[in-house]
Amino acid sequence: MPRKNQYFFLFFSLFFSAIVILLVSTTAFFRPVRSLAELSISPLQHVTSFLFSISQTAASSTSLVEENRKLLSQITKLKETEKEYQALKKQFQNTPVSPAKLLPAQIVGRRTFVPGVSESREILINKGAKDGLKKGMVVIIEDMVVGKVATVSERMSRVSLITQSTGTTAKTLDTNALGVIQKQGDTLVFGNVVLSEKISPGDIVITVGEQDESGLGYPPGLIIGKIISIDKKPSALFQAAEVTSPIILSRETTVFVIMP
Amino acid sequence: MTIILLTFFALALLLEGMITTLPVTLIALIILLLQKREYWIFFLAFGSGLLLDLFTLQSLGLTSIFFVIFLFALLLYERKYEIQTLPFVVVSSFFGSLMYLLIMRSDMVFWQSFMSSVIGGVAFILYSTYRKRHLKARSTFRR
């Protein structure tokens, strides 16, 4: 067994090496090194992600979930068209995003507390800065919100899911009741809704639109989820509703990034 | 016997890098250090920390710093406590996981730390049992 002096020397040398790597890794000089390292581990990530998604797909019925998602999407589109026709709107605020602006990306990582049981807080995708991705870009599946790009490296990005949202403005599709989507514990809540607004279970919650001048941020009309229960107290100023997202990420392998 | 520990370590690294947020790599390093107490374990901690940061898109070096500091702190307890015991493994796994998950801003920190300490305890028991049987078999063979 090595002597204590050798341990001290080893500890300090490794500690300071790690500090140096931490400081250097934030510089532009280190990006090619990180990019090369990510390239070498990406086959392993793809294989593991593929095997995991196979096991999740085989474990449960996907046809009903897929059908439910498609129906929800169709209902949303029909209601949108009906609203625009009746109100004679000038601007198409709730149209789907043009396919030309979407960049497909594979999910290469989805770490959870208990794999297959608990939901992920974030996912890793195989697109990064070299593909034009930036922090704040929105990630979707069909016209449903997955989340926003939180961290970008050369070849990969980390997407923070909408279920981890800390304040996204949203509204209900039917009644245009405005509120804020927030995470509360393990649930997604549509809160800060004025008491006089009418919301009910089954209402679809969509994004209002909060894009900045560079095109980053949620475009309007993307589906966040469906209201499953309402918390309304006459003595309170606001009401809140629990929202469930139609997307089950453990079964998905491809997402789309909205390019501004 | 070192191969068994290293296999457990490699599996833990792969699981934590790809599938789970449980700090199983830290647990594997704790058991490795307490069983072997060799200097190369620090290099393993350093390298695995870098790999984990690559897998999870964290700042490179952050996990290595934590692993190296924590393992060194564990060794400092060698004089005061009997460290090759189940209670020490469970307690160090729990507090190590707790600190690591708090630094990484994970959720369900308490439950993940609790699960990590259970995994650490079970792994320690299994390895210790196997080691005793292996040593007993070897001493019987030599006679």
Boltz contact constraints between the chains, C-beta under 6 A:
constraints:
  - contact:
      token1: [A, 1]
      token2: [B, 37]
      max_distance: 6.0
  - contact:
      token1: [A, 2]
      token2: [B, 39]
      max_distance: 6.0
  - contact:
      token1: [A, 10]
      token2: [B, 39]
      max_distance: 6.0
  - contact:
      token1: [A, 10]
      token2: [B, 42]
      max_distance: 6.0
  - contact:
      token1: [A, 11]
      token2: [B, 72]
      max_distance: 6.0
  - contact:
      token1: [A, 14]
      token2: [B, 42]
      max_distance: 6.0
  - contact:
      token1: [A, 14]
      token2: [B, 46]
      max_distance: 6.0
  - contact:
      token1: [A, 14]
      token2: [B, 68]
      max_distance: 6.0
  - contact:
      token1: [A, 15]
      token2: [B, 68]
      max_distance: 6.0
  - contact:
      token1: [A, 18]
      token2: [B, 61]
      max_distance: 6.0
  - contact:
      token1: [A, 18]
      token2: [B, 64]
      max_distance: 6.0
  - contact:
      token1: [A, 18]
      token2: [B, 65]
      max_distance: 6.0
  - contact:
      token1: [A, 21]
      token2: [B, 60]
      max_distance: 6.0
  - contact:
      token1: [A, 21]
      token2: [B, 61]
      max_distance: 6.0
  - contact:
      token1: [A, 22]
      token2: [B, 59]
      max_distance: 6.0
  - contact:
      token1: [A, 22]
      token2: [B, 61]
      max_distance: 6.0
  - contact:
      token1: [A, 25]
      token2: [B, 60]
      max_distance: 6.0
  - contact:
      token1: [A, 37]
      token2: [B, 54]
      max_distance: 6.0
  - contact:
      token1: [A, 41]
      token2: [B, 54]
      max_distance: 6.0
  - contact:
      token1: [A, 48]
      token2: [B, 18]
      max_distance: 6.0
  - contact:
      token1: [A, 111]
      token2: [B, 20]
      max_distance: 6.0
  - contact:
      token1: [A, 111]
      token2: [B, 21]
      max_distance: 6.0
  - contact:
      token1: [A, 113]
      token2: [B, 21]
      max_distance: 6.0
  - contact:
      token1: [A, 113]
      token2: [B, 108]
      max_distance: 6.0
  - contact:
      token1: [A, 113]
      token2: [B, 112]
      max_distance: 6.0
  - contact:
      token1: [A, 115]
      token2: [B, 19]
      max_distance: 6.0
  - contact:
      token1: [A, 115]
      token2: [B, 20]
      max_distance: 6.0
  - contact:
      token1: [A, 151]
      token2: [B, 57]
      max_distance: 6.0
  - contact:
      token1: [A, 153]
      token2: [B, 57]
      max_distance: 6.0
  - contact:
      token1: [A, 156]
      token2: [B, 57]
      max_distance: 6.0
  - contact:
      token1: [A, 158]
      token2: [B, 57]
      max_distance: 6.0
